[in-house]
Amino acid sequence: MKLTMVLTLLAFGNTRAFLVSAPLSGRTAAAAAMGTSSVCRAEDWAGFARRRSAGLCMATNSELDQSAEYVKAELARVQEEYEANRKAKIKEQTRQAAARGDAAVTPLADLEFHSFLDKDGKVASIDTKGVKASVYAVYDESKTLRYIGVSRGIQQSLRLSLARRPKDTYYFKVQNITRPSRSLLEIIKESWIEENGSTPDGNADEASQAVWEHAINVVPLFTEEDLAVVAEWKEKGKEDRGLKKIAGRFENEILEILEERGVKESIRFDPKLKGRGLLDVKMPKPDSSVPK
């Protein structure tokens, strides 16, 4: 993808940098987007910014290249600084948790891999006696970490994860907590992410987390034919029936995947949610709130 550049002055502490963004392609188009036809040489970026903001000049190819490299370097520095601060914060929070007598963080490497399914094809049973909350890590078939979650009902959470992400839920690791606190659960989660070396794709942003933590919204997956079916039912004043009909097809696809994996667990999707274009297991939802 080609990115073009309209230079915008940004502040990085006491340092000034130029962020480049414009809905055009090519350096020439970027320069043209800056508004004037005269070209000037910038001896320093601050001086260039002043002349540019006054409409006195536009950037040359060389200046655009230099500004882009400068921004990249600054962003890399800021990211490195952020990561260093985050690691220091985790270290300090862990020390404070230990001083309070909270449960220690168990590294992922020291936790056992559990298969999502037992020998009978049911969701693996976890001993939760005395457990008030759990932090769990979900892995795919290749044992790649896909998601880290917090739950006050780990058994229900595992079952929901299996139904929502049947291709990504083969193994899990869990640390159960008898005396949970918000800080402790967050420390465990952040420590695992740091240990993994990167953020799991299921925790990358709010949209990615929603895929794991909320009902499956199949409406964005509708084909033109699906939309036509829903529109036809809507004209009859029964749009929910159209949505339920199409959602049923996606439900069958999920059930086929689970059957191929040998799942014997009874998975029933909520019919009321299907009428809204959503798929989720009909069961009491686990409490995923974080204690204060």
N, C-alpha and C positions, 0 to 999 in steps of 0.2 A: 504494500500500500504506500502510495506517495503522500508525503506530508509537505505542506507548504507553510510559509512562515510570514506572519505579520508580527513584528517584534513588539512585545509588550513588556514593560519594565516590571520586574518582580523583585521583592525584597527577600533575601536570605540572611537574616540577622543584619549585619552591617554591610553585606555584599549585595550588589545589584546584578541581576541577570536578565536575559531576554528570553521570554517564552514565545515560541513561534506557533501560530495556528491560523489557518485560513482554509476555506472550503474550495481551494483551487489546487492544481497540481503543477509542479515544476518551479524552479527557483525564479524564473523570469516572471511567471504569473504572480508569484508571491510578492516580488518587488513591485509589479504593476499595481497590486492590491493596496500598496502603501500610499498611493495617491498622487505622487508627483513624478515628473519625468527627469528631473535633474538628479545627478548622481554626486554624492559627496564622499570623501574619505573620512573615516572615523579614527582619530588618533587615540581616543579613549572612549569606552562604551558610555560613560555618563554624558560626555559631550555629544556623542552621536544621538543618544536618547533625546536630549534637549532639542537638537536640530530636527530630529525626526518628528517629535511631538508638535513642533512649530510648523511642520509641513515643508521644511526647507530642503529635504533630500530623501532619497530612497536608498535601500541597501544594495550593495553590489553582491555578486555571487560569493565573493571571498568573505564579505562581512556576514552574509547569511550562514555560510559554513562555520565561521568562527563563533557566531552567536549560538548556533545549534550545539556545537561541541562544548561551549561554556556551560550551557544549560544542562547538558547531559552530565558533565562533571559535577555541577552543583547538586543535581538531583541524587547522584550516586553518593556524594558526601553526606547529604541530609539523611538518606536512607541508612547509611552506615552508622551515623550518629544516633538515629532512632533505634536501630537494632541494639546498639551498645547500651543505650539507656533502658531499653526493655529488658535486656538480660540482667542488668544491674538491679532493676526493680524486682524481678523475679527472685534473684538471689537474696535480696533484703527481706522480701515478703516471706520467703522460706525460713530465713533465720528467725523472724518474728513469730512465725507459726510454731516453730520448734520451741521457742522460749515460752510460749503460752501453753505448751503441752499438747498442741493439736497434732493430729496424725501426720506422720511424715509423708512426703511425696514419694511414691514408689515409681522408679523409672520404668518406662515401657519395656525396656530390655529385660527387666526382672520379673515381668508379669507373664503368666502363661497364656498361650494362644488357646482359645476355646472355639470349637466348631459351632456355627450357628445352629446346626441340626444335630440331634443325638442319633443313635443307631436306629431309632424307630421313626426317624423323619420328623420329629417334633422339635420345636425351638428348645434349645438347651436350657436346662433348669439350673438356676443359680441360688446358692444358699444365701438368703437375705435376712436371716435371723439377726435382729438388733440393728439392721442397716437402715439409716435414715436418708441417705443419698448415695449416688454412685456417679463416677466419671467413667465413661467407657469409650473405647476406640474401636472403630469398625474397619475391617480390612476386606479387600476383594479376593478373588481366587488366587491371585499371584502374591497375596499378602502385602499389597500396597495399601498404606493407610489412606482411607477415604474420608473419614469423618470422626470428630471427637464431640461427644455430647454429655450432658448432665441430666440426671433423672432421679426422681424419688420413687420410681417404680421400674426398675431395670428390666424385669421380665416383660412388661407391657411394651417398653421402649424397643426391645429387641424384636418383638413380634411385629410392631409397626414398621420398623426399619426394613425387615424382611419383605413385607408387603409393598412398601413404597419404593424400595431399591433392590429388587430381587437379583440383579446382576452384580451388585456391589457388596453383598452381605454374605460372606463366606466364613469369616473368622472375627473374633472380637477379643479384646482385653478389657478388664474392668478393675477399678479400685473402689471398693465399697467403704463408706464412711459412716461411723456410728455417731460422731459429733460434728456434723457439717457446719460450715460457715461460708458466707459468700466469698471471703478472701481465700479460704483454703481451696474451695472448688475451682476458683479462677487460677490459683497458683498451679494446681495440678494440670489443668488444661493448658496453660501457657508453657509450663515446663515440658509437657509432652510435645507440644508444637516445636519448641526449641530443640528438643532431643531428636525429633524427626528430621530437622534440618530445613523444613519448609512447611507452610500452612497447607493442610489437606484441602483438596478441592472443595469438599463439602463445607468447609469453614471459611472459604475465601472471601465471601461477602454475604449480605443479607439474602440475596436471591438464591445463592448456592445453599445456604443453611435452610431456607424455606423448603427446598426440595426434600430434605431429610426430616424436617420438623413439622410440616403441615401436610394437609391432604393434597393429593395429586390433582392439579388443574389440567384437564385434558383438552379444554376448549382451544388453547393455542395450537394444538396438534390436529385440529379438524381440517379435513380436506374440503375442497369446493363442494364436493358431493355431500359431505357431512353438513356443511352450512346450509345447503339447499334443503336437506331433510328437516333441519331445525326450523328454518324459515317457513316451511310448509306447515309444521305443527303449530308454529306461532300464529299463523293466520287463523288457525282453528281455536286459538285461545288456550292451547295446551303445549306451550313451549317446553315445559319441564319433561313431558313425555319424549319429545324429540331429543333433548339433552340426555335423558336416561337411556334412550335407545343407542345413541352413539357411544356414550360412556361405557355401556355394556360391552362393546367391542373391545375397548381398551382393557376392561376388566378381564375378559377372556384371554387376552394376550398375556397378561400378568399371571393368571392362573396356569396357563400352559407352561410358562417358564418355571413356575414353582413345581409343577408336576414333573417336568423334565429333571429337576434337581432332586426329586424324590421326597418332596415335602408332603407330609401326611397331616400337618397341622390344619385344623379347620379354619379357613380364611373366608370370611363373609364380608363383603363390602356394603356399607350403609346405603340402602336404596334412596333415602331422602337426599343424601349428598349427590348421588348420581343425577338426580333431577336438577342439580345446579351445575353439572359438568365437573363434579369433583369425585375423586375416588379415595376412600379411606376405610380401614377395617372398622366394623361395627363392634366397638368395645369401649369400656371406660378408658379415657385418655390418661396417660401417666402425668404426674405433676413434674414439669421440667423447670419450675421456678427455682431460683437460687436463694437459699436462706440468707437473711440479713446478718 
